[in-house]
Amino acid sequence: MISWLKCPLKFVTLLWSMKKWRIITGGDPKNTPWSYHNGGSWPTLLWQFTLACIKMGRTELAQKAVDLAEKRLSADQWPEYYDTKSGRFIGKQSRLFQTWTIAGYLTSKMLLENPEKASLLLWEEDYELLETCVCALTKTSRKKCSRLAAKSQIAV
């Protein structure tokens, strides 16, 4: 993860000019810059959050998220996504009984019950790739963006 992101896990899309952003996203006001698709909270990503928590030794965060999901998802009929700000369904209809939502929840439960299984989904960081991403995000050319400067932006 990049240290300037102030949260444990955030999926984002790149920020383009607002004109290009509107063209690419179809002008949908839910698609806000620097947010995951439509700015929603996607329960299918719960397993990835759980995996990151296990890797960072913060399983209590994953357990809290899974406990919240357990109370809400089945009652809400396994929705595709929620509005991040309000916690309600997005739009006029929410797609219910989504298998990827159920799979994300079940995978998180399995990973918390058997954290050693996380090793099947983890690999060592590729610092050269991370350096390239950090340099691209800072709009710095590779020649000007040193490995040391890039590593200072990467939390390990």
Sequence and secondary structure as in RCSB ss.txt:
>XXXX:A:sequence
MISWLKCPLKFVTLLWSMKKWRIITGGDPKNTPWSYHNGGSWPTLLWQFTLACIKMGRTELAQKAVDLAEKRLSA
DQWPEYYDTKSGRFIGKQSRLFQTWTIAGYLTSKMLLENPEKASLLLWEEDYELLETCVCALTKTSRKKCSRLAA
KSQIAV
>XXXX:A:secstr
 BTTS SS         HHHHHHHHTT TT  TTSSGGGEE GGGHHHHHHHHHHTT HHHHHHHHHHHHHHTTT
TTS S EETTT SB SS    S HHHHHHHHHHHHHHH GGGGGGT     HHHHHHHHHHHTT  TTTS HHHH
HTTB  
